[in-house]
Every structure is written in C-alpha cells, then in structure tokens.
Amino acid sequence: MEEKCQCMQKTKERTRQEHKKLINRLSRIEGQIRGIKGMVENDAYCTDIMRQVAAVNAALNSFNKELLAAHIKTCVAQDIRNGNDEVIDDLLEVLRKLMK
C-alpha cells in the first residue's frame, strides 16, 4: 500500500500496520493511566504513583518519537519535494512544544 500524505488537509492515511501499531501503543498507555487512577483511589504510596507516572511519560515520549519519525519520512519529505517549505515551520513549532 502506497503511503499518501494529506497533511495540508490535516489528515494522514496510514497503512493498516501503522494504524494497528499506534492504536496498540495508545491502548497500553491508556491502561497505564487507569492503573495510576486505581493507585490514587487505593491510596498507594506517592513515590509508587510517581514511578508509574514516569513510565507513562516515557511511553508517551516513545509514541511521539515514532509518530514524529513517520511524519518526517512521509508528510514533511513529500511537502518539501512538492516545494512546500512551510511544513518546516510547522515541524519546528511542533518540536518546540515537544521539547518543553
């Protein structure tokens, strides 16, 4: 299946495999968040909760890295090839937000 970037329309067609991989990661993160909520509800010790929060942060960062790499390889590369250098400013803005 050929990847098509439709970034200017703010959509992105992903392969079935890409879609499944991203959704599975998000589902695991969602489960971790529910686990943290349960820990708070059950009065778990603070540092135990913070360790789980750190694990969720790491999982989200990993998710973002994967998504960013795919975005650069597909959307950004295609837009640059098509002469749309504005995509670089958009990418820089996203990177600024990710690096806060």
Secondary structure, 3 states (H helix, E strand, C coil): CCCCEEHHHCEECCCHHHHHHHHHHHHHHHHHHHHHHHHHHCCCCHHHHHHHHHHHHHHHHHHHHHHHHHHHHHHHHHHHHCCCCHHHHHHHHHHHHHCC
